[in-house]
Amino acid sequence: MKKYECPTCGYVYDPVKGDPDGGIAPGTAFENLPDDWSCPVCGAAKDMFEPLDED
């Protein structure tokens, strides 16, 4: 599962960790997040996030 980064503040959504404070269980892929999910740091919309290139 890919990590995604918020271009506004740099927060990285890691599917292994999920977003427990936002009610997102660990193991939840970014694609499976609710459409109204937003960055827990700055509030940016889900559709603003960009896939993180990991080599």
mmCIF file of the N, C-alpha and C atoms, coordinates in Angstrom:
data_MODEL
# 
_entry.id   MODEL 
# 
loop_
_atom_site.group_PDB 
_atom_site.id 
_atom_site.type_symbol 
_atom_site.label_atom_id 
_atom_site.label_alt_id 
_atom_site.label_comp_id 
_atom_site.label_asym_id 
_atom_site.label_entity_id 
_atom_site.label_seq_id 
_atom_site.pdbx_PDB_ins_code 
_atom_site.Cartn_x 
_atom_site.Cartn_y 
_atom_site.Cartn_z 
_atom_site.occupancy 
_atom_site.B_iso_or_equiv 
_atom_site.pdbx_formal_charge 
_atom_site.auth_seq_id 
_atom_site.auth_comp_id 
_atom_site.auth_asym_id 
_atom_site.auth_atom_id 
_atom_site.pdbx_PDB_model_num 
ATOM 1   N N  . MET A 1 1  ? 0.842   -1.188 0.000  1.00 0.00 ? 1  MET A N  1 
ATOM 2   C CA . MET A 1 1  ? 0.000   0.000  0.000  1.00 0.00 ? 1  MET A CA 1 
ATOM 3   C C  . MET A 1 1  ? 0.883   1.245  0.000  1.00 0.00 ? 1  MET A C  1 
ATOM 4   N N  . LYS A 1 2  ? 0.533   2.157  -0.851 1.00 0.00 ? 2  LYS A N  1 
ATOM 5   C CA . LYS A 1 2  ? 1.314   3.385  -1.007 1.00 0.00 ? 2  LYS A CA 1 
ATOM 6   C C  . LYS A 1 2  ? 1.015   4.403  0.090  1.00 0.00 ? 2  LYS A C  1 
ATOM 7   N N  . LYS A 1 3  ? 2.029   5.212  0.402  1.00 0.00 ? 3  LYS A N  1 
ATOM 8   C CA . LYS A 1 3  ? 1.858   6.360  1.286  1.00 0.00 ? 3  LYS A CA 1 
ATOM 9   C C  . LYS A 1 3  ? 1.512   7.567  0.422  1.00 0.00 ? 3  LYS A C  1 
ATOM 10  N N  . TYR A 1 4  ? 0.774   8.487  0.986  1.00 0.00 ? 4  TYR A N  1 
ATOM 11  C CA . TYR A 1 4  ? 0.391   9.714  0.281  1.00 0.00 ? 4  TYR A CA 1 
ATOM 12  C C  . TYR A 1 4  ? 0.761   10.910 1.129  1.00 0.00 ? 4  TYR A C  1 
ATOM 13  N N  . GLU A 1 5  ? 1.191   11.990 0.438  1.00 0.00 ? 5  GLU A N  1 
ATOM 14  C CA . GLU A 1 5  ? 1.655   13.187 1.139  1.00 0.00 ? 5  GLU A CA 1 
ATOM 15  C C  . GLU A 1 5  ? 0.749   14.382 0.849  1.00 0.00 ? 5  GLU A C  1 
ATOM 16  N N  . CYS A 1 6  ? 0.511   15.168 1.884  1.00 0.00 ? 6  CYS A N  1 
ATOM 17  C CA . CYS A 1 6  ? -0.233  16.417 1.736  1.00 0.00 ? 6  CYS A CA 1 
ATOM 18  C C  . CYS A 1 6  ? 0.723   17.479 1.205  1.00 0.00 ? 6  CYS A C  1 
ATOM 19  N N  . PRO A 1 7  ? 0.436   18.051 0.034  1.00 0.00 ? 7  PRO A N  1 
ATOM 20  C CA . PRO A 1 7  ? 1.349   19.048 -0.525 1.00 0.00 ? 7  PRO A CA 1 
ATOM 21  C C  . PRO A 1 7  ? 1.318   20.372 0.237  1.00 0.00 ? 7  PRO A C  1 
ATOM 22  N N  . THR A 1 8  ? 0.302   20.570 1.038  1.00 0.00 ? 8  THR A N  1 
ATOM 23  C CA . THR A 1 8  ? 0.178   21.820 1.780  1.00 0.00 ? 8  THR A CA 1 
ATOM 24  C C  . THR A 1 8  ? 1.092   21.861 3.004  1.00 0.00 ? 8  THR A C  1 
ATOM 25  N N  . CYS A 1 9  ? 1.073   20.754 3.793  1.00 0.00 ? 9  CYS A N  1 
ATOM 26  C CA . CYS A 1 9  ? 1.830   20.782 5.050  1.00 0.00 ? 9  CYS A CA 1 
ATOM 27  C C  . CYS A 1 9  ? 2.885   19.683 5.170  1.00 0.00 ? 9  CYS A C  1 
ATOM 28  N N  . GLY A 1 10 ? 2.869   18.701 4.245  1.00 0.00 ? 10 GLY A N  1 
ATOM 29  C CA . GLY A 1 10 ? 3.869   17.646 4.293  1.00 0.00 ? 10 GLY A CA 1 
ATOM 30  C C  . GLY A 1 10 ? 3.469   16.423 5.109  1.00 0.00 ? 10 GLY A C  1 
ATOM 31  N N  . TYR A 1 11 ? 2.245   16.427 5.675  1.00 0.00 ? 11 TYR A N  1 
ATOM 32  C CA . TYR A 1 11 ? 1.777   15.248 6.414  1.00 0.00 ? 11 TYR A CA 1 
ATOM 33  C C  . TYR A 1 11 ? 1.753   14.047 5.474  1.00 0.00 ? 11 TYR A C  1 
ATOM 34  N N  . VAL A 1 12 ? 2.209   12.898 5.968  1.00 0.00 ? 12 VAL A N  1 
ATOM 35  C CA . VAL A 1 12 ? 2.212   11.678 5.165  1.00 0.00 ? 12 VAL A CA 1 
ATOM 36  C C  . VAL A 1 12 ? 1.202   10.707 5.756  1.00 0.00 ? 12 VAL A C  1 
ATOM 37  N N  . TYR A 1 13 ? 0.222   10.303 4.920  1.00 0.00 ? 13 TYR A N  1 
ATOM 38  C CA . TYR A 1 13 ? -0.720  9.260  5.332  1.00 0.00 ? 13 TYR A CA 1 
ATOM 39  C C  . TYR A 1 13 ? -0.056  7.914  5.088  1.00 0.00 ? 13 TYR A C  1 
ATOM 40  N N  . ASP A 1 14 ? 0.139   7.165  6.168  1.00 0.00 ? 14 ASP A N  1 
ATOM 41  C CA . ASP A 1 14 ? 0.747   5.833  6.096  1.00 0.00 ? 14 ASP A CA 1 
ATOM 42  C C  . ASP A 1 14 ? -0.355  4.814  6.368  1.00 0.00 ? 14 ASP A C  1 
ATOM 43  N N  . PRO A 1 15 ? -0.726  4.016  5.354  1.00 0.00 ? 15 PRO A N  1 
ATOM 44  C CA . PRO A 1 15 ? -1.823  3.062  5.549  1.00 0.00 ? 15 PRO A CA 1 
ATOM 45  C C  . PRO A 1 15 ? -1.556  2.028  6.636  1.00 0.00 ? 15 PRO A C  1 
ATOM 46  N N  . VAL A 1 16 ? -0.303  1.768  6.934  1.00 0.00 ? 16 VAL A N  1 
ATOM 47  C CA . VAL A 1 16 ? 0.018   0.822  8.001  1.00 0.00 ? 16 VAL A CA 1 
ATOM 48  C C  . VAL A 1 16 ? -0.452  1.381  9.348  1.00 0.00 ? 16 VAL A C  1 
ATOM 49  N N  . LYS A 1 17 ? -0.348  2.702  9.522  1.00 0.00 ? 17 LYS A N  1 
ATOM 50  C CA . LYS A 1 17 ? -0.746  3.358  10.774 1.00 0.00 ? 17 LYS A CA 1 
ATOM 51  C C  . LYS A 1 17 ? -2.199  3.813  10.756 1.00 0.00 ? 17 LYS A C  1 
ATOM 52  N N  . GLY A 1 18 ? -2.733  4.122  9.559  1.00 0.00 ? 18 GLY A N  1 
ATOM 53  C CA . GLY A 1 18 ? -4.080  4.674  9.473  1.00 0.00 ? 18 GLY A CA 1 
ATOM 54  C C  . GLY A 1 18 ? -4.112  6.085  10.057 1.00 0.00 ? 18 GLY A C  1 
ATOM 55  N N  . ASP A 1 19 ? -5.274  6.495  10.516 1.00 0.00 ? 19 ASP A N  1 
ATOM 56  C CA . ASP A 1 19 ? -5.456  7.807  11.165 1.00 0.00 ? 19 ASP A CA 1 
ATOM 57  C C  . ASP A 1 19 ? -6.360  7.584  12.370 1.00 0.00 ? 19 ASP A C  1 
ATOM 58  N N  . PRO A 1 20 ? -5.789  7.006  13.443 1.00 0.00 ? 20 PRO A N  1 
ATOM 59  C CA . PRO A 1 20 ? -6.605  6.647  14.607 1.00 0.00 ? 20 PRO A CA 1 
ATOM 60  C C  . PRO A 1 20 ? -7.404  7.827  15.179 1.00 0.00 ? 20 PRO A C  1 
ATOM 61  N N  . ASP A 1 21 ? -6.823  9.007  15.184 1.00 0.00 ? 21 ASP A N  1 
ATOM 62  C CA . ASP A 1 21 ? -7.535  10.171 15.710 1.00 0.00 ? 21 ASP A CA 1 
ATOM 63  C C  . ASP A 1 21 ? -8.723  10.541 14.828 1.00 0.00 ? 21 ASP A C  1 
ATOM 64  N N  . GLY A 1 22 ? -8.649  10.174 13.544 1.00 0.00 ? 22 GLY A N  1 
ATOM 65  C CA . GLY A 1 22 ? -9.736  10.455 12.612 1.00 0.00 ? 22 GLY A CA 1 
ATOM 66  C C  . GLY A 1 22 ? -10.662 9.268  12.411 1.00 0.00 ? 22 GLY A C  1 
ATOM 67  N N  . GLY A 1 23 ? -10.467 8.205  13.198 1.00 0.00 ? 23 GLY A N  1 
ATOM 68  C CA . GLY A 1 23 ? -11.333 7.042  13.110 1.00 0.00 ? 23 GLY A CA 1 
ATOM 69  C C  . GLY A 1 23 ? -10.997 6.100  11.971 1.00 0.00 ? 23 GLY A C  1 
ATOM 70  N N  . ILE A 1 24 ? -9.779  6.216  11.426 1.00 0.00 ? 24 ILE A N  1 
ATOM 71  C CA . ILE A 1 24 ? -9.356  5.352  10.322 1.00 0.00 ? 24 ILE A CA 1 
ATOM 72  C C  . ILE A 1 24 ? -8.442  4.258  10.881 1.00 0.00 ? 24 ILE A C  1 
ATOM 73  N N  . ALA A 1 25 ? -8.876  3.020  10.723 1.00 0.00 ? 25 ALA A N  1 
ATOM 74  C CA . ALA A 1 25 ? -8.140  1.887  11.293 1.00 0.00 ? 25 ALA A CA 1 
ATOM 75  C C  . ALA A 1 25 ? -6.822  1.648  10.566 1.00 0.00 ? 25 ALA A C  1 
ATOM 76  N N  . PRO A 1 26 ? -5.802  1.167  11.303 1.00 0.00 ? 26 PRO A N  1 
ATOM 77  C CA . PRO A 1 26 ? -4.561  0.753  10.647 1.00 0.00 ? 26 PRO A CA 1 
ATOM 78  C C  . PRO A 1 26 ? -4.862  -0.284 9.578  1.00 0.00 ? 26 PRO A C  1 
ATOM 79  N N  . GLY A 1 27 ? -4.126  -0.224 8.468  1.00 0.00 ? 27 GLY A N  1 
ATOM 80  C CA . GLY A 1 27 ? -4.329  -1.151 7.372  1.00 0.00 ? 27 GLY A CA 1 
ATOM 81  C C  . GLY A 1 27 ? -5.303  -0.640 6.321  1.00 0.00 ? 27 GLY A C  1 
ATOM 82  N N  . THR A 1 28 ? -5.801  0.590  6.481  1.00 0.00 ? 28 THR A N  1 
ATOM 83  C CA . THR A 1 28 ? -6.739  1.166  5.521  1.00 0.00 ? 28 THR A CA 1 
ATOM 84  C C  . THR A 1 28 ? -5.974  1.844  4.389  1.00 0.00 ? 28 THR A C  1 
ATOM 85  N N  . ALA A 1 29 ? -6.148  1.342  3.174  1.00 0.00 ? 29 ALA A N  1 
ATOM 86  C CA . ALA A 1 29 ? -5.491  1.934  2.008  1.00 0.00 ? 29 ALA A CA 1 
ATOM 87  C C  . ALA A 1 29 ? -6.038  3.342  1.766  1.00 0.00 ? 29 ALA A C  1 
ATOM 88  N N  . PHE A 1 30 ? -5.191  4.213  1.233  1.00 0.00 ? 30 PHE A N  1 
ATOM 89  C CA . PHE A 1 30 ? -5.605  5.585  0.951  1.00 0.00 ? 30 PHE A CA 1 
ATOM 90  C C  . PHE A 1 30 ? -6.858  5.619  0.081  1.00 0.00 ? 30 PHE A C  1 
ATOM 91  N N  . GLU A 1 31 ? -6.905  4.738  -0.911 1.00 0.00 ? 31 GLU A N  1 
ATOM 92  C CA . GLU A 1 31 ? -8.034  4.689  -1.833 1.00 0.00 ? 31 GLU A CA 1 
ATOM 93  C C  . GLU A 1 31 ? -9.344  4.364  -1.121 1.00 0.00 ? 31 GLU A C  1 
ATOM 94  N N  . ASN A 1 32 ? -9.251  3.716  0.037  1.00 0.00 ? 32 ASN A N  1 
ATOM 95  C CA . ASN A 1 32 ? -10.446 3.319  0.780  1.00 0.00 ? 32 ASN A CA 1 
ATOM 96  C C  . ASN A 1 32 ? -10.871 4.328  1.843  1.00 0.00 ? 32 ASN A C  1 
ATOM 97  N N  . LEU A 1 33 ? -10.125 5.435  1.944  1.00 0.00 ? 33 LEU A N  1 
ATOM 98  C CA . LEU A 1 33 ? -10.531 6.482  2.882  1.00 0.00 ? 33 LEU A CA 1 
ATOM 99  C C  . LEU A 1 33 ? -11.832 7.112  2.391  1.00 0.00 ? 33 LEU A C  1 
ATOM 100 N N  . PRO A 1 34 ? -12.681 7.567  3.305  1.00 0.00 ? 34 PRO A N  1 
ATOM 101 C CA . PRO A 1 34 ? -13.902 8.244  2.872  1.00 0.00 ? 34 PRO A CA 1 
ATOM 102 C C  . PRO A 1 34 ? -13.566 9.480  2.042  1.00 0.00 ? 34 PRO A C  1 
ATOM 103 N N  . ASP A 1 35 ? -14.434 9.815  1.085  1.00 0.00 ? 35 ASP A N  1 
ATOM 104 C CA . ASP A 1 35 ? -14.185 10.976 0.220  1.00 0.00 ? 35 ASP A CA 1 
ATOM 105 C C  . ASP A 1 35 ? -14.089 12.272 1.014  1.00 0.00 ? 35 ASP A C  1 
ATOM 106 N N  . ASP A 1 36 ? -14.742 12.329 2.176  1.00 0.00 ? 36 ASP A N  1 
ATOM 107 C CA . ASP A 1 36 ? -14.713 13.563 2.970  1.00 0.00 ? 36 ASP A CA 1 
ATOM 108 C C  . ASP A 1 36 ? -13.571 13.597 3.986  1.00 0.00 ? 36 ASP A C  1 
ATOM 109 N N  . TRP A 1 37 ? -12.699 12.576 3.943  1.00 0.00 ? 37 TRP A N  1 
ATOM 110 C CA . TRP A 1 37 ? -11.525 12.577 4.832  1.00 0.00 ? 37 TRP A CA 1 
ATOM 111 C C  . TRP A 1 37 ? -10.626 13.734 4.436  1.00 0.00 ? 37 TRP A C  1 
ATOM 112 N N  . SER A 1 38 ? -10.020 14.372 5.428  1.00 0.00 ? 38 SER A N  1 
ATOM 113 C CA . SER A 1 38 ? -9.099  15.469 5.135  1.00 0.00 ? 38 SER A CA 1 
ATOM 114 C C  . SER A 1 38 ? -7.850  15.341 5.998  1.00 0.00 ? 38 SER A C  1 
ATOM 115 N N  . CYS A 1 39 ? -6.830  16.087 5.626  1.00 0.00 ? 39 CYS A N  1 
ATOM 116 C CA . CYS A 1 39 ? -5.557  16.063 6.343  1.00 0.00 ? 39 CYS A CA 1 
ATOM 117 C C  . CYS A 1 39 ? -5.794  16.405 7.817  1.00 0.00 ? 39 CYS A C  1 
ATOM 118 N N  . PRO A 1 40 ? -5.322  15.546 8.724  1.00 0.00 ? 40 PRO A N  1 
ATOM 119 C CA . PRO A 1 40 ? -5.521  15.816 10.149 1.00 0.00 ? 40 PRO A CA 1 
ATOM 120 C C  . PRO A 1 40 ? -4.681  16.982 10.668 1.00 0.00 ? 40 PRO A C  1 
ATOM 121 N N  . VAL A 1 41 ? -3.711  17.429 9.895  1.00 0.00 ? 41 VAL A N  1 
ATOM 122 C CA . VAL A 1 41 ? -2.857  18.531 10.334 1.00 0.00 ? 41 VAL A CA 1 
ATOM 123 C C  . VAL A 1 41 ? -3.387  19.878 9.846  1.00 0.00 ? 41 VAL A C  1 
ATOM 124 N N  . CYS A 1 42 ? -3.655  19.971 8.523  1.00 0.00 ? 42 CYS A N  1 
ATOM 125 C CA . CYS A 1 42 ? -4.032  21.280 7.970  1.00 0.00 ? 42 CYS A CA 1 
ATOM 126 C C  . CYS A 1 42 ? -5.437  21.329 7.375  1.00 0.00 ? 42 CYS A C  1 
ATOM 127 N N  . GLY A 1 43 ? -6.096  20.168 7.270  1.00 0.00 ? 43 GLY A N  1 
ATOM 128 C CA . GLY A 1 43 ? -7.458  20.152 6.758  1.00 0.00 ? 43 GLY A CA 1 
ATOM 129 C C  . GLY A 1 43 ? -7.582  20.100 5.244  1.00 0.00 ? 43 GLY A C  1 
ATOM 130 N N  . ALA A 1 44 ? -6.475  19.901 4.534  1.00 0.00 ? 44 ALA A N  1 
ATOM 131 C CA . ALA A 1 44 ? -6.533  19.813 3.065  1.00 0.00 ? 44 ALA A CA 1 
ATOM 132 C C  . ALA A 1 44 ? -7.389  18.618 2.646  1.00 0.00 ? 44 ALA A C  1 
ATOM 133 N N  . ALA A 1 45 ? -8.080  18.759 1.537  1.00 0.00 ? 45 ALA A N  1 
ATOM 134 C CA . ALA A 1 45 ? -8.958  17.704 1.041  1.00 0.00 ? 45 ALA A CA 1 
ATOM 135 C C  . ALA A 1 45 ? -8.168  16.486 0.581  1.00 0.00 ? 45 ALA A C  1 
ATOM 136 N N  . LYS A 1 46 ? -8.808  15.326 0.662  1.00 0.00 ? 46 LYS A N  1 
ATOM 137 C CA . LYS A 1 46 ? -8.178  14.065 0.252  1.00 0.00 ? 46 LYS A CA 1 
ATOM 138 C C  . LYS A 1 46 ? -7.665  14.134 -1.183 1.00 0.00 ? 46 LYS A C  1 
ATOM 139 N N  . ASP A 1 47 ? -8.416  14.797 -2.070 1.00 0.00 ? 47 ASP A N  1 
ATOM 140 C CA . ASP A 1 47 ? -8.024  14.813 -3.486 1.00 0.00 ? 47 ASP A CA 1 
ATOM 141 C C  . ASP A 1 47 ? -6.806  15.683 -3.774 1.00 0.00 ? 47 ASP A C  1 
ATOM 142 N N  . MET A 1 48 ? -6.313  16.384 -2.750 1.00 0.00 ? 48 MET A N  1 
ATOM 143 C CA . MET A 1 48 ? -5.093  17.171 -2.930 1.00 0.00 ? 48 MET A CA 1 
ATOM 144 C C  . MET A 1 48 ? -3.838  16.332 -2.683 1.00 0.00 ? 48 MET A C  1 
ATOM 145 N N  . PHE A 1 49 ? -3.980  15.215 -1.988 1.00 0.00 ? 49 PHE A N  1 
ATOM 146 C CA . PHE A 1 49 ? -2.833  14.373 -1.639 1.00 0.00 ? 49 PHE A CA 1 
ATOM 147 C C  . PHE A 1 49 ? -2.200  13.780 -2.890 1.00 0.00 ? 49 PHE A C  1 
ATOM 148 N N  . GLU A 1 50 ? -0.883  13.580 -2.798 1.00 0.00 ? 50 GLU A N  1 
ATOM 149 C CA . GLU A 1 50 ? -0.126  13.027 -3.918 1.00 0.00 ? 50 GLU A CA 1 
ATOM 150 C C  . GLU A 1 50 ? 0.599   11.765 -3.461 1.00 0.00 ? 50 GLU A C  1 
ATOM 151 N N  . PRO A 1 51 ? 0.682   10.750 -4.347 1.00 0.00 ? 51 PRO A N  1 
ATOM 152 C CA . PRO A 1 51 ? 1.392   9.520  -3.962 1.00 0.00 ? 51 PRO A CA 1 
ATOM 153 C C  . PRO A 1 51 ? 2.860   9.834  -3.696 1.00 0.00 ? 51 PRO A C  1 
ATOM 154 N N  . LEU A 1 52 ? 3.385   9.176  -2.691 1.00 0.00 ? 52 LEU A N  1 
ATOM 155 C CA . LEU A 1 52 ? 4.780   9.375  -2.299 1.00 0.00 ? 52 LEU A CA 1 
ATOM 156 C C  . LEU A 1 52 ? 5.631   8.367  -3.053 1.00 0.00 ? 52 LEU A C  1 
ATOM 157 N N  . ASP A 1 53 ? 6.652   8.844  -3.722 1.00 0.00 ? 53 ASP A N  1 
ATOM 158 C CA . ASP A 1 53 ? 7.575   7.955  -4.428 1.00 0.00 ? 53 ASP A CA 1 
ATOM 159 C C  . ASP A 1 53 ? 8.550   7.372  -3.415 1.00 0.00 ? 53 ASP A C  1 
ATOM 160 N N  . GLU A 1 54 ? 8.520   6.067  -3.298 1.00 0.00 ? 54 GLU A N  1 
ATOM 161 C CA . GLU A 1 54 ? 9.427   5.394  -2.368 1.00 0.00 ? 54 GLU A CA 1 
ATOM 162 C C  . GLU A 1 54 ? 10.319  4.444  -3.152 1.00 0.00 ? 54 GLU A C  1 
ATOM 163 N N  . ASP A 1 55 ? 11.588  4.681  -3.046 1.00 0.00 ? 55 ASP A N  1 
ATOM 164 C CA . ASP A 1 55 ? 12.541  3.835  -3.769 1.00 0.00 ? 55 ASP A CA 1 
ATOM 165 C C  . ASP A 1 55 ? 13.201  2.857  -2.823 1.00 0.00 ? 55 ASP A C  1 
# 
